Amino acid sequence: MRAAPKRDPLLEEMIDAAVMGDPSPWDIDPKHPAIGTLQERFNAGDKQILLWALKFSARERAPQWAAEAIADIMYRMATGEFESWDEAFGRMFPRKKRIPMYRKALLMIRAHDRVVELNRENRKENPIGNGLYERVAKEIGSNRNDVAKYYSRVKNYLKQRRK
């Protein structure tokens, strides 16, 4: 990784102008010409324009620290400091961790929703507790303790969200 040049306000202005499609000596990727709105360009396949849109909107709506951080990252990216997005934003979870996390999250929501559904259908026959957790666990291929934990975590999250 090579060091980016010191941030230069004129160079940043030139880069921003080029990205926005205004006259500028800064070259942009010819595969993604600056034609149309940022959203139209994104929909046409320019995935990086999303980050530029966030950078530009951050000037007005984001906390100062976030606006400065995204501007710094985008400038360093445009001037060639980063060899990959991992260097700019950190590495994503590896796929072998991401997939189990996703499946667990889906199972957690499914367990919660099923407990709520069965309890609402017949509160007398399906009171929330170990019996209901056991029933749901069998339905979804889990165990009672995990269903109880999942139900509680989603319930607490939803409760906090409503505040």
For each residue, the residues with C-beta under 8 A, 3 or more apart:
1: 81 82 83 87
2: 80 81
3: 81
4: 7 75 76 79 80 81
5: 8 11 79
6:
7: 4 11 12 72 75
8: 5 11 12
9: 12 13
10: 13 14
11: 5 7 8 14 15 26 75 79
12: 7 8 9 15 16 71 75
13: 9 10 16 17
14: 10 11 17 18 24 25 26
15: 11 12 18 19 24 26 75 78
16: 12 13 19 20 56
17: 13 14 20 22 23 24 26
18: 14 15 21 22 24 26 27 28 34
19: 15 16 28 34 49 52
20: 16 17 34 56
21: 18 34 35
22: 17 18
23: 17
24: 14 15 17 18
25: 14
26: 11 14 15 17 18
27: 18 30
28: 18 19 32 33 34
29: 32 46 48
30: 27 33
31:
32: 28 29 41 44 45 46 48 49
33: 28 30
34: 18 19 20 21 28 41
35: 21 41
36: 40 41 44
37: 40 41
38: 41 42 49 52 53 56
39: 42 43 53
40: 36 37 43 44
41: 32 34 35 36 37 38 44 46 49
42: 38 39 46 47 49 50 53
43: 39 40
44: 32 36 40 41
45: 32
46: 29 32 41 42 49
47: 42 50
48: 29 32 51 52
49: 19 32 38 41 42 46 52 53
50: 42 47 53 54
51: 48 54 55 70 74 77
52: 19 38 48 49 55 56 74
53: 38 39 42 49 50 56 57
54: 50 51 57 58 70
55: 51 52 58 59 67 70 71 74
56: 16 20 38 52 53 59
57: 53 54 60 61 62
58: 54 55 61 62 66 67 70 71
59: 55 56 62 67
60: 57
61: 57 58
62: 57 58 59 66 67 70
63: 66 67
64: 67 68
65: 68 69
66: 58 62 63 69 70
67: 55 58 59 62 63 64 70 71
68: 64 65 71 72
69: 65 66 72 73
70: 51 54 55 58 62 66 67 73 74
71: 12 55 58 67 68 74 75
72: 7 68 69 75 76
73: 69 70 76 77 88 89
74: 51 52 55 70 71 77 78
75: 4 7 11 12 15 71 72 78 79
76: 4 72 73 79 81 82 88
77: 51 73 74 81 82 88
78: 15 74 75
79: 4 5 11 75 76
80: 2 4
81: 1 2 3 4 76 77 87
82: 1 76 77 85 87 88
83: 1 87
84: 87 88
85: 82 88 89
86: 89 90 91 92
87: 1 81 82 83 84
88: 73 76 77 82 84 85
89: 73 85 86
90: 86
91: 86
92: 86 98
93: 97 98 101
94: 97 98
95: 98 99
96: 99 100
97: 93 94 100 101
98: 92 93 94 95 101 102
99: 95 96 102 103
100: 96 97 103 104
101: 93 97 98 104 105
102: 98 99 105 106
103: 99 100 106 107
104: 100 101 107 108
105: 101 102 108 109
106: 102 103 109 110
107: 103 104 110 111 140 142 146 150
108: 104 105 111 112 150 153 154
109: 105 106 112 113 154
110: 106 107 113 114 140
111: 107 108 114 115 136 137 140 142 146 147 150 151 154
112: 108 109 115 116 150 151 153 154 155
113: 109 110 116 117
114: 110 111 117 118 136 139 140
115: 111 112 118 119 128 132 133 136 147 151
116: 112 113 119 120
117: 113 114 120 121
118: 114 115 121 122 126 132 135 136
119: 115 116 122 123 126 127 128 132
120: 116 117 123
121: 117 118 126
122: 118 119 125 126
123: 119 120 126 127
124: 127
125: 122
126: 118 119 121 122 123 131 132 135
127: 119 123 124 131 132
128: 115 119 132 151
129: 132 133
130: 133 134 144 148
131: 126 127 134 135
132: 115 118 119 126 127 128 129 135 136
133: 115 129 130 136 137 144 145 147 148 151
134: 130 131 137 138 144 147
135: 118 126 131 132 138 139
136: 111 114 115 118 132 133 139 140 142 147
137: 111 133 134 140 141 142 143 144 146 147
138: 134 135 141
139: 114 135 136
140: 107 110 111 114 136 137 147
141: 137 138
142: 107 111 136 137 146 147 150
143: 137 146 147
144: 130 133 134 137 147 148
145: 133 148 149
146: 107 111 137 142 143 149 150
147: 111 115 133 134 136 137 140 142 143 144 150 151
148: 130 133 144 145 151 152
149: 145 146 152 153
150: 107 108 111 112 142 146 147 153 154
151: 111 112 115 128 133 147 148 154 155
152: 148 149 155 156
153: 108 112 149 150 156 157
154: 108 109 111 112 150 151 157 158
155: 112 151 152 158 159
156: 152 153 159 160
157: 153 154 160 161
158: 154 155 161 162
159: 155 156 162 163
160: 156 157 163
161: 157 158
162: 158 159
163: 159 160
